[in-house]
Each structure stands twice: as C-alpha cells, then as structure tokens.
Amino acid sequence: MGMTVNERLVVSGLLDTYEQAINRRDFAKVAEILEKVEIGEGNIKAIIDKAAKKKPWSRGG
C-alpha cells in the first residue's frame, strides 16, 4: 500500500509549503509541489479542483 498525499508531503518536508500555497490559492505552486511528491496529473487536477471550490478561510468569518 502506498502513502497518502499528506504522508508524502510530511515525509518530503513540503507540508507547510503546500498548505501556504493552498491558503494563497496559488494552484500553480500546489501543482509543482504535488509533482515533486510524485502525485499523478489526474490526481493533481482533482485536488486543485476541490481546493478551488472551497471558499478561502478568513479570521472573523
């Protein structure tokens, strides 16, 4: 059984960078990071599509 995306990000030391890119909605950077941890193109697209549909988090709502 392979590692999950989060496990790959933790092991690679890229989790914080990934989360920052998600929070900035920098999906080009998100894709670059996911490619580095060997996530396939179809899965990258699905992850970005899901993240793009979420409303950005804001303090105080």
C-alpha positions in Angstrom: 0.0 0.0 0.0 1.3 3.5 -0.9 1.5 6.6 1.1 -1.3 9.2 1.2 -0.8 12.7 -0.2 -0.4 14.1 3.3 2.1 11.4 4.2 4.1 12.2 1.1 4.1 15.9 2.0 5.2 15.3 5.5 8.0 12.9 4.6 9.2 15.3 1.9 9.1 18.3 4.3 6.7 20.1 2.0 3.5 20.1 4.0 3.9 23.7 5.3 4.8 25.0 1.8 1.8 23.1 0.4 -0.6 24.5 3.0 0.7 28.0 2.4 0.2 27.6 -1.4 -3.4 26.3 -0.8 -4.2 29.3 1.5 -2.8 31.7 -1.1 -4.8 29.8 -3.7 -1.5 29.6 -5.7 -2.6 26.5 -7.6 0.5 26.5 -9.9 2.6 26.2 -6.8 0.3 23.5 -5.4 0.7 21.5 -8.7 4.5 21.9 -8.6 4.7 20.6 -5.0 2.4 17.7 -5.8 4.5 16.8 -8.8 7.6 16.7 -6.5 5.9 14.1 -4.3 5.0 12.0 -7.4 1.3 12.6 -7.5 -0.2 11.8 -10.9 -1.6 14.5 -13.2 -5.2 13.3 -12.8 -5.0 13.4 -9.0 -3.3 16.8 -9.0 -6.2 18.2 -11.1 -8.8 16.6 -8.8 -7.0 18.1 -5.7 -6.8 21.5 -7.2 -10.4 21.4 -8.5 -11.6 20.6 -5.0 -9.4 23.3 -3.3 -10.6 25.9 -5.9 -14.2 25.3 -5.0 -13.7 25.9 -1.3 -14.2 29.4 0.0 -11.0 30.9 1.4 -10.8 30.8 5.2 -10.8 34.1 6.9 -10.4 35.0 10.5 -13.6 36.5 11.9 -15.7 35.0 9.1 
